Amino acid sequence: MRALTNALDTGRMHHAYLFTGTRGVGKTTIARIFAKSLNCERGQSADPCGECSVCTAVDEGRFVDLLEIDAASNTGVDDVRELIENAQYAPSRGRFKVYLVDEVHMLSKNAFNALLKTLEEPPPHVKFLLATTDPQKLPVTVLSRCLKFNLKRLLPDQISGQMRHILGAENLTYEEAAIGELARAADGSLRDGLSLLDQAIAYGGGALRGDDVRTMLGSVARGQVLGVLDALAAGDGERLLAEATQIASYSPDFGSVLDDLASVLHRVQLIQLIPGYRAEEGSDDDQALPALAERMTPEDVQLYYQIATSGRRDLALAPDARTGFEMALLRMLAFRPGDASPTGTERSTSHTPAPVPAPRPAPARTEQRATPVPPATAPSPPRDTAVAPPAPALASSAPVPRDANGLPVWEALIAQAGLRGPLGLLAQNAVLRERDGQTLVLALQPVHMHLAVEPMVSQMEERIGQALGERIRLRFVGSSADAAVETPAARAAQARDMAQSAAEQAIEGDPLVQSLKRDFGAKVVPQSIKPIVDSRS
């Protein structure tokens, strides 16, 4: 606005202007206002009167010296050639002949070449106003001859403000919740927002109600999204599924629901990490967010946000949208740490569930009291069931141990190859069956076969090949459910269960705990006991 205003007021104007931006943000509207400013009968300025015959004609689309061309429909060189031939003639009524070319990126290559000649040597009475949603498709030779103005997407507050202005002028009743839903659905485009507003007014029979708008848009109330997060914060799987079922009863757009979930998580994170945000940005519909921010840790909010956005992207790959939505929520619950500290402070490592035990683990300790577990009640896992902890890739050049059949010991190979994350998940749920030349045959249960896809298999082949010092291939085959007990993951789970049981027995048998229970009626909180592994082991 400053650049255009100064150009009009000083008379120092360029011959070609390019307006870019997403749909419905005002590119052609600004171009028409600019045309009025150039030709207003009361003088050229940044503030056209809007009342003279020129301004009125422009508003009504009948100003002969404003030629609007839709490049999406007139893409050929012949259409542009006609434009260029007419450009040499002086304007009929105004000071300038203004060519407004909408969606200019749709012109053909030959049409661009024809237009370029006029842009290089424009007549003094001609101004070109080009508008596009995709400036990357314009030739650099055209871009270099234009002043470029990028119009930003409108904020929801700007769109809702314009909607209130229109509804007030039309004397229509509305609910604030309805305005908020429409402004968010407009996605930065005022034109889209006004189209949705017209549709919502018709849907509501002349009134604008929040429930009607949500039904029309296939969205859900903010309270239902908060219900999902409240269930996650409590770790309540049954209530989480009940909330998902209730949301599904509205037949919503599940992608929009995940977007709303991510939006709320964004505000929760701002409350947690930005001092004073609550006072500056808090609104009536977000009164529950501060309490929710205290019950969730910043790390959990980041995790949930990541799962919500990735779940939104993966909805098209799910068997159906509801399944994809529910799996995204269940993924949040599944990855929720065992200790969700309500204060939002950083977790202590003593609250983290123990990783896979290493051979000869140290006696387990507990969160509540660092009481050594008596050897009689905390037997160490058998050597053949222990799983080596993951190590960095190629952390050691020592050869991988082999079994009696000459096969690499799978757990040791996993550790030496540094298989972690998704690769580690795939490896830990596999069993090394045999070796066929340079190929290692790995057995997987059908439930885990979806993990054995590219590029994971290629990455695992490279890591394992480096650990073994040779080029190898991997082949995955199905296995029965009974074979699952042979996997490193199953053995690690068994070891964790043993350590958990030993820790619980140690607490129950501790003399101090027994005296507290006897004298004060104390109780051990279920699931609060977590074994830890001595870092020196």
C-alpha positions as CSV (number, residue, x, y, z in Angstrom):
1,M,0.0,0.0,0.0
2,R,2.8,2.4,0.8
3,A,4.6,1.8,-2.5
4,L,1.4,2.2,-4.5
5,T,0.3,5.2,-2.6
6,N,3.6,7.0,-3.0
7,A,3.7,6.2,-6.7
8,L,0.2,7.6,-7.3
9,D,0.7,10.7,-5.2
10,T,4.1,11.6,-6.7
11,G,3.2,10.6,-10.3
12,R,6.3,8.3,-10.5
13,M,4.6,5.1,-11.7
14,H,5.9,2.0,-13.3
15,H,4.3,0.6,-16.5
16,A,3.7,-2.9,-15.2
17,Y,2.6,-4.3,-11.8
18,L,2.4,-7.9,-10.7
19,F,0.0,-8.8,-7.8
20,T,0.6,-12.3,-6.4
21,G,-1.1,-14.3,-3.6
22,T,-3.5,-17.1,-2.9
23,R,-7.1,-17.1,-4.1
24,G,-9.5,-14.5,-2.7
25,V,-7.0,-12.1,-1.1
26,G,-7.8,-9.1,-3.3
27,K,-5.5,-9.2,-6.3
28,T,-8.0,-8.1,-8.9
29,T,-9.8,-5.9,-6.4
30,I,-6.6,-3.9,-5.8
31,A,-6.0,-3.8,-9.5
32,R,-9.4,-2.2,-10.1
33,I,-8.9,0.3,-7.3
34,F,-5.6,1.2,-8.9
35,A,-7.3,1.7,-12.2
36,K,-9.8,4.1,-10.5
37,S,-6.9,6.0,-8.9
38,L,-5.2,6.5,-12.2
39,N,-8.3,7.8,-14.0
40,C,-10.5,9.4,-11.3
41,E,-12.0,12.7,-12.7
42,R,-11.0,14.5,-9.5
43,G,-7.4,13.9,-10.1
44,Q,-4.9,11.1,-9.9
45,S,-4.3,10.1,-6.3
46,A,-4.2,7.2,-3.9
47,D,-7.7,8.1,-2.7
48,P,-10.2,8.0,-5.7
49,C,-13.5,9.6,-5.0
50,G,-15.6,6.6,-5.9
51,E,-18.4,8.9,-7.0
52,C,-17.4,10.3,-10.4
53,S,-18.5,8.7,-13.7
54,V,-15.1,7.0,-14.1
55,C,-15.1,5.5,-10.6
56,T,-18.7,4.4,-11.0
57,A,-18.0,2.8,-14.4
58,V,-15.0,0.9,-13.0
59,D,-17.1,-0.4,-10.1
60,E,-19.9,-1.5,-12.5
61,G,-17.4,-3.1,-14.9
62,R,-18.2,-0.9,-17.9
63,F,-15.2,1.4,-18.0
64,V,-14.0,1.2,-21.6
65,D,-10.3,1.9,-20.8
66,L,-10.1,-0.9,-18.2
67,L,-9.7,-4.1,-20.2
68,E,-9.9,-7.3,-18.1
69,I,-8.6,-10.5,-19.6
70,D,-8.9,-13.9,-18.1
71,A,-5.7,-15.7,-19.1
72,A,-7.1,-19.0,-18.1
73,S,-9.6,-18.8,-20.9
74,N,-7.5,-16.7,-23.4
75,T,-4.2,-18.5,-23.4
76,G,-3.2,-18.3,-27.0
77,V,-0.9,-15.9,-28.8
78,D,-3.8,-14.6,-31.0
79,D,-5.6,-13.3,-27.9
80,V,-2.5,-11.4,-26.7
81,R,-1.7,-10.1,-30.2
82,E,-5.1,-8.4,-30.3
83,L,-4.4,-6.9,-26.9
84,I,-1.0,-5.6,-28.1
85,E,-2.5,-4.1,-31.3
86,N,-5.1,-2.2,-29.4
87,A,-2.6,-0.9,-26.9
88,Q,-1.1,1.6,-29.3
89,Y,-4.4,3.6,-29.4
90,A,-5.0,6.4,-26.9
91,P,-7.6,5.8,-24.1
92,S,-11.2,6.8,-24.8
93,R,-12.2,8.4,-21.5
94,G,-9.4,8.2,-18.9
95,R,-5.8,9.2,-18.7
96,F,-4.5,5.7,-19.0
97,K,-5.6,2.5,-20.7
98,V,-5.3,-0.2,-18.1
99,Y,-4.9,-3.9,-19.0
100,L,-5.8,-6.3,-16.1
101,V,-4.6,-9.8,-16.9
102,D,-5.9,-12.3,-14.4
103,E,-4.1,-15.7,-13.8
104,V,-1.4,-14.5,-16.2
105,H,0.7,-17.6,-15.5
106,M,-1.8,-19.5,-17.7
107,L,-0.6,-17.9,-20.9
108,S,1.2,-20.0,-23.5
109,K,4.9,-19.6,-24.2
110,N,4.2,-17.8,-27.5
111,A,1.7,-15.5,-25.8
112,F,4.3,-14.6,-23.2
113,N,6.8,-13.8,-25.9
114,A,4.3,-11.6,-27.6
115,L,3.4,-9.8,-24.3
116,L,7.1,-9.4,-23.5
117,K,7.7,-7.1,-26.6
118,T,5.0,-4.7,-25.3
119,L,6.4,-4.8,-21.8
120,E,9.8,-3.9,-23.1
121,E,8.6,-0.8,-25.0
122,P,5.2,0.2,-23.6
123,P,3.2,3.2,-24.9
124,P,3.2,6.0,-22.2
125,H,-0.6,5.8,-21.9
126,V,-0.7,2.0,-21.0
127,K,-0.4,0.3,-17.7
128,F,-0.3,-3.4,-17.2
129,L,-1.7,-5.0,-14.0
130,L,-1.0,-8.7,-13.9
131,A,-2.5,-11.0,-11.2
132,T,-1.5,-14.6,-10.5
133,T,-1.7,-17.3,-7.8
134,D,1.4,-19.0,-9.2
135,P,4.2,-16.5,-10.0
136,Q,6.8,-19.3,-10.2
137,K,5.4,-20.2,-13.7
138,L,6.0,-16.8,-15.1
139,P,9.2,-16.4,-17.3
140,V,11.9,-14.4,-15.6
141,T,11.9,-12.0,-18.5
142,V,8.4,-11.0,-17.6
143,L,9.0,-10.9,-13.8
144,S,12.1,-8.6,-14.3
145,R,9.9,-6.0,-16.0
146,C,7.2,-5.8,-13.4
147,L,7.0,-4.4,-9.9
148,K,5.9,-7.3,-7.8
149,F,3.6,-7.1,-4.8
150,N,2.8,-10.2,-2.8
151,L,-0.5,-10.1,-1.0
152,K,-0.6,-12.0,2.3
153,R,-3.2,-14.4,3.4
154,L,-5.8,-12.8,5.6
155,L,-5.9,-13.6,9.3
156,P,-9.0,-15.2,10.8
157,D,-9.6,-12.0,12.8
158,Q,-9.5,-9.9,9.7
159,I,-12.0,-12.2,7.9
160,S,-14.3,-12.4,10.9
161,G,-14.2,-8.6,11.3
162,Q,-15.4,-8.2,7.7
163,M,-18.1,-10.8,8.2
164,R,-19.4,-8.9,11.3
165,H,-19.5,-5.7,9.3
166,I,-21.5,-7.3,6.5
167,L,-23.9,-9.0,8.9
168,G,-24.4,-5.8,10.8
169,A,-25.2,-3.9,7.6
170,E,-27.7,-6.6,6.6
171,N,-29.3,-6.7,10.1
172,L,-28.7,-10.5,10.4
173,T,-28.3,-12.2,13.8
174,Y,-25.3,-14.4,14.4
175,E,-23.4,-16.3,17.0
176,E,-19.7,-15.6,17.6
177,A,-18.9,-19.3,17.4
178,A,-20.3,-19.4,13.9
179,I,-18.2,-16.5,12.8
180,G,-15.1,-18.1,14.2
181,E,-15.8,-21.4,12.4
182,L,-16.3,-19.7,9.1
183,A,-13.2,-17.5,9.4
184,R,-11.0,-20.6,10.1
185,A,-12.6,-22.5,7.3
186,A,-11.8,-19.6,4.9
187,D,-8.1,-20.5,5.2
188,G,-6.9,-17.0,4.5
189,S,-9.2,-16.2,1.6
190,L,-11.8,-13.5,2.1
191,R,-13.7,-14.5,-1.0
192,D,-13.9,-18.1,0.2
193,G,-15.0,-16.8,3.6
194,L,-17.8,-14.7,2.1
195,S,-19.0,-17.6,-0.1
196,L,-19.2,-19.8,3.0
197,L,-21.0,-17.0,4.8
198,D,-23.7,-16.9,2.1
199,Q,-24.0,-20.6,2.2
200,A,-24.3,-20.6,6.0
201,I,-27.0,-17.9,6.0
202,A,-29.0,-20.0,3.5
203,Y,-28.4,-23.1,5.5
204,G,-29.6,-21.4,8.8
205,G,-32.7,-19.8,7.2
206,G,-31.4,-16.3,7.6
207,A,-29.6,-16.8,10.9
208,L,-26.1,-17.8,11.7
209,R,-25.7,-20.4,14.4
210,G,-22.6,-22.2,15.5
211,D,-24.2,-25.7,15.4
212,D,-25.6,-25.1,11.9
213,V,-22.2,-23.9,10.6
214,R,-20.3,-26.9,12.1
215,T,-22.8,-29.3,10.6
216,M,-22.5,-27.6,7.2
217,L,-18.7,-27.6,7.4
218,G,-18.4,-31.1,8.8
219,S,-16.5,-29.7,11.8
220,V,-16.9,-30.3,15.5
221,A,-17.2,-28.0,18.5
222,R,-14.1,-26.8,20.2
223,G,-15.3,-28.4,23.4
224,Q,-15.2,-31.8,21.8
225,V,-11.6,-31.3,20.7
226,L,-10.8,-30.3,24.3
227,G,-12.5,-33.5,25.5
228,V,-10.0,-35.5,23.4
229,L,-7.0,-33.7,24.9
230,D,-8.4,-34.0,28.4
231,A,-8.7,-37.8,27.9
232,L,-5.1,-37.9,26.6
233,A,-3.8,-35.9,29.5
234,A,-5.5,-38.4,31.9
235,G,-4.2,-41.4,29.9
236,D,-7.8,-42.7,29.8
237,G,-8.1,-44.9,26.7
238,E,-11.8,-45.7,27.2
239,R,-12.8,-42.1,27.4
240,L,-10.6,-41.2,24.5
241,L,-12.4,-43.8,22.3
242,A,-15.7,-42.6,23.6
243,E,-14.8,-39.0,22.6
244,A,-13.7,-40.2,19.2
245,T,-17.1,-42.1,18.8
246,Q,-19.0,-39.0,19.7
247,I,-17.1,-37.0,17.2
248,A,-17.7,-39.6,14.5
249,S,-21.5,-39.4,15.2
250,Y,-21.5,-36.0,13.5
251,S,-19.9,-37.4,10.3
252,P,-17.3,-34.7,10.3
253,D,-14.4,-34.1,8.0
254,F,-11.8,-36.0,10.1
255,G,-9.0,-34.1,8.5
256,S,-10.5,-30.8,9.8
257,V,-10.8,-32.4,13.2
258,L,-7.1,-33.2,13.3
259,D,-6.4,-29.7,12.1
260,D,-8.5,-28.3,15.0
261,L,-6.6,-30.6,17.4
262,A,-3.3,-29.3,16.1
263,S,-4.5,-25.7,16.4
264,V,-5.5,-26.2,20.1
265,L,-2.2,-27.9,20.8
266,H,-0.4,-24.9,19.3
267,R,-2.2,-22.6,21.7
268,V,-1.5,-24.9,24.7
269,Q,2.2,-24.8,23.8
270,L,2.2,-21.0,23.6
271,I,0.6,-20.9,27.1
272,Q,3.3,-23.2,28.4
273,L,6.3,-21.6,26.9
274,I,5.5,-17.9,26.2
275,P,5.2,-15.8,29.4
276,G,2.2,-13.5,29.2
277,Y,0.6,-15.2,26.2
278,R,-2.5,-16.1,28.3
279,A,-3.2,-12.5,29.2
280,E,-2.7,-11.2,25.7
281,E,-4.3,-13.9,23.5
282,G,-6.7,-15.8,25.8
283,S,-10.3,-15.9,24.6
284,D,-13.7,-17.1,25.9
285,D,-13.6,-20.4,24.1
286,D,-10.2,-21.2,25.4
287,Q,-10.8,-20.9,29.2
288,A,-9.9,-24.6,29.6
289,L,-6.5,-24.3,27.9
290,P,-4.5,-23.0,30.9
291,A,-5.7,-25.9,33.0
292,L,-4.9,-28.3,30.2
293,A,-1.4,-26.7,29.8
294,E,-0.7,-27.5,33.4
295,R,-1.7,-31.2,33.1
296,M,0.5,-31.8,30.0
297,T,4.2,-31.6,29.6
298,P,5.6,-29.4,26.7
299,E,7.3,-32.6,25.3
300,D,3.9,-34.3,25.2
301,V,2.3,-31.4,23.4
302,Q,5.0,-31.4,20.8
303,L,4.5,-35.2,20.3
304,Y,0.7,-34.9,20.0
305,Y,1.0,-32.0,17.6
306,Q,3.4,-34.0,15.4
307,I,1.1,-37.1,15.4
308,A,-1.9,-34.9,14.6
309,T,-0.3,-33.3,11.6
310,S,1.2,-36.5,10.3
311,G,-2.1,-38.3,10.9
312,R,-3.8,-35.6,8.8
313,R,-1.4,-36.3,5.9
314,D,-1.9,-40.1,6.2
315,L,-5.7,-40.1,6.2
316,A,-5.8,-40.9,2.5
317,L,-3.7,-44.1,3.2
318,A,-6.1,-45.4,5.9
319,P,-8.8,-48.0,5.1
320,D,-11.3,-45.2,5.9
321,A,-11.1,-41.7,7.4
322,R,-12.5,-42.7,10.8
323,T,-10.0,-45.5,11.2
324,G,-7.2,-43.1,10.3
325,F,-8.5,-40.6,12.8
326,E,-8.8,-43.1,15.7
327,M,-5.4,-44.6,15.0
328,A,-3.9,-41.1,15.2
329,L,-5.5,-40.7,18.7
330,L,-4.4,-44.2,19.7
331,R,-0.9,-43.4,18.6
332,M,-0.9,-40.4,20.9
333,L,-2.0,-42.6,23.7
334,A,0.5,-45.4,22.9
335,F,3.5,-43.1,22.8
336,R,2.4,-41.3,26.0
337,P,5.2,-41.7,28.5
338,G,4.3,-43.8,31.6
339,D,4.9,-40.8,33.8
340,A,3.0,-37.7,32.6
341,S,4.2,-35.1,35.0
342,P,1.2,-32.7,35.7
343,T,3.5,-29.8,36.4
344,G,4.9,-29.6,32.9
345,T,8.4,-29.7,34.3
346,E,11.2,-31.6,32.8
347,R,11.1,-35.3,33.6
348,S,13.7,-37.0,35.7
349,T,15.4,-39.9,34.2
350,S,14.3,-42.0,37.2
351,H,10.7,-41.7,36.0
352,T,11.4,-43.2,32.6
353,P,10.5,-46.8,32.1
354,A,13.6,-49.0,31.9
355,P,15.1,-49.6,28.5
356,V,15.8,-53.1,27.3
357,P,18.0,-54.8,30.0
358,A,21.6,-55.5,29.2
359,P,23.3,-58.8,30.1
360,R,23.9,-59.1,33.9
361,P,21.6,-56.2,34.9
362,A,22.1,-54.5,38.2
363,P,19.4,-55.0,40.9
364,A,16.3,-53.0,40.1
365,R,15.4,-49.8,42.0
366,T,12.1,-48.0,42.3
367,E,10.9,-44.5,41.9
368,Q,9.5,-44.2,45.4
369,R,12.6,-45.3,47.2
370,A,16.0,-46.3,46.1
371,T,15.8,-49.7,47.9
372,P,18.0,-52.4,46.5
373,V,16.0,-55.4,45.4
374,P,16.9,-58.5,47.4
375,P,18.5,-61.1,45.2
376,A,16.0,-63.7,46.4
377,T,13.1,-61.6,45.0
378,A,14.7,-60.0,42.0
379,P,16.4,-62.8,39.9
380,S,18.3,-61.6,37.0
381,P,16.9,-62.6,33.6
382,P,18.6,-65.7,32.1
383,R,21.6,-64.9,30.0
384,D,20.0,-66.3,26.8
385,T,17.0,-64.0,27.2
386,A,18.8,-60.8,27.8
387,V,19.0,-58.2,25.0
388,A,22.0,-56.1,24.5
389,P,21.3,-52.3,24.6
390,P,21.4,-50.5,21.3
391,A,24.7,-49.0,20.4
392,P,25.8,-46.4,17.9
393,A,26.3,-47.7,14.4
394,L,29.7,-49.4,14.1
395,A,30.6,-48.3,17.6
396,S,33.0,-51.2,17.8
397,S,35.1,-53.0,15.2
398,A,34.9,-56.3,17.1
399,P,33.4,-59.2,15.1
400,V,29.8,-60.0,15.7
401,P,29.5,-63.2,17.8
402,R,28.0,-66.3,16.1
403,D,26.0,-69.2,17.3
404,A,26.7,-72.9,16.9
405,N,25.3,-72.8,13.3
406,G,27.6,-70.0,12.2
407,L,24.8,-67.5,12.1
408,P,25.3,-64.0,13.7
409,V,23.7,-63.6,17.1
410,W,20.8,-61.4,16.1
411,E,20.7,-59.3,19.2
412,A,24.4,-58.5,19.0
413,L,24.1,-57.7,15.3
414,I,21.3,-55.3,16.0
415,A,23.4,-53.5,18.6
416,Q,26.6,-53.4,16.5
417,A,24.7,-52.1,13.5
418,G,23.2,-49.4,15.6
419,L,19.6,-50.1,14.5
420,R,17.4,-47.6,16.3
421,G,14.1,-45.9,15.8
422,P,12.0,-47.4,13.0
423,L,14.9,-49.6,11.9
424,G,15.2,-50.9,15.5
425,L,11.5,-51.5,15.7
426,L,11.6,-53.7,12.6
427,A,14.8,-55.5,13.7
428,Q,13.5,-56.1,17.3
429,N,10.4,-57.8,16.0
430,A,12.2,-60.1,13.6
431,V,13.9,-63.5,14.0
432,L,17.0,-64.5,12.0
433,R,16.0,-67.9,10.5
434,E,18.8,-68.8,8.1
435,R,21.4,-67.5,5.7
436,D,21.2,-68.2,2.0
437,G,24.4,-67.1,0.4
438,Q,24.6,-63.4,0.8
439,T,20.9,-63.2,1.9
440,L,19.7,-63.2,5.6
441,V,16.2,-64.6,5.9
442,L,14.2,-62.9,8.6
443,A,10.9,-64.0,9.9
444,L,8.2,-61.5,10.8
445,Q,4.6,-61.9,12.1
446,P,2.0,-60.7,9.7
447,V,1.1,-57.8,12.0
448,H,4.6,-56.4,11.5
449,M,5.1,-57.1,7.8
450,H,4.1,-53.5,7.0
451,L,7.4,-52.4,8.5
452,A,9.4,-54.2,5.9
453,V,9.2,-51.6,3.2
454,E,11.5,-49.4,1.3
455,P,13.6,-47.4,2.2
456,M,13.8,-49.1,5.6
457,V,14.9,-52.5,4.2
458,S,17.7,-50.9,2.1
459,Q,18.9,-48.8,5.1
460,M,18.9,-52.0,7.3
461,E,20.9,-53.9,4.6
462,E,23.5,-51.1,4.5
463,R,23.8,-51.0,8.3
464,I,24.0,-54.7,8.8
465,G,26.4,-55.1,5.9
466,Q,28.8,-52.5,7.5
467,A,28.6,-54.4,10.8
468,L,29.4,-57.7,9.2
469,G,32.0,-56.3,6.8
470,E,30.3,-57.7,3.7
471,R,27.6,-57.0,1.3
472,I,24.3,-58.7,2.3
473,R,20.6,-58.8,1.3
474,L,17.6,-59.2,3.6
475,R,14.5,-61.3,2.8
476,F,11.5,-61.1,5.1
477,V,9.1,-64.1,5.4
478,G,6.0,-64.6,7.5
479,S,6.0,-66.5,10.8
480,S,3.4,-68.0,13.1
481,A,2.2,-66.3,16.2
482,D,4.1,-68.8,18.3
483,A,7.3,-67.7,16.8
484,A,6.9,-64.2,18.3
485,V,8.4,-65.4,21.6
486,E,11.7,-65.7,19.9
487,T,12.0,-62.1,18.9
488,P,14.3,-59.7,20.7
489,A,11.3,-57.5,21.4
490,A,9.4,-60.4,23.1
491,R,12.5,-61.3,25.2
492,A,13.0,-57.6,26.2
493,A,9.3,-57.4,27.3
494,Q,9.7,-60.5,29.4
495,A,12.8,-59.0,31.0
496,R,10.9,-55.8,31.7
497,D,8.0,-57.7,33.2
498,M,10.4,-59.5,35.5
499,A,12.1,-56.3,36.6
500,Q,8.7,-54.7,37.2
501,S,7.5,-57.6,39.3
502,A,10.7,-57.5,41.3
503,A,10.4,-53.8,42.0
504,E,6.8,-54.1,43.1
505,Q,7.7,-57.0,45.5
506,A,10.6,-54.9,46.9
507,I,8.3,-52.0,47.7
508,E,5.6,-54.2,49.2
509,G,8.2,-56.0,51.4
510,D,10.1,-52.8,52.4
511,P,9.8,-52.4,56.3
512,L,9.2,-48.6,56.0
513,V,6.4,-49.0,53.5
514,Q,4.8,-51.7,55.7
515,S,5.0,-49.4,58.8
516,L,3.5,-46.5,56.8
517,K,0.6,-48.7,55.7
518,R,0.1,-50.1,59.2
519,D,0.3,-46.8,61.2
520,F,-1.1,-44.2,58.7
521,G,-3.2,-46.3,56.4
522,A,-0.9,-45.5,53.5
523,K,-1.4,-47.1,50.1
524,V,0.9,-47.7,47.2
525,V,-0.4,-45.9,44.1
526,P,-1.0,-48.5,41.4
527,Q,1.4,-48.2,38.4
528,S,3.5,-45.7,40.2
529,I,6.4,-48.1,40.7
530,K,8.9,-48.1,37.8
531,P,12.1,-50.1,37.8
532,I,15.3,-48.3,36.6
533,V,18.5,-49.7,35.4
534,D,21.8,-48.6,37.0
535,S,23.6,-46.5,34.5
536,R,26.9,-48.3,35.6
537,S,25.6,-51.7,34.5
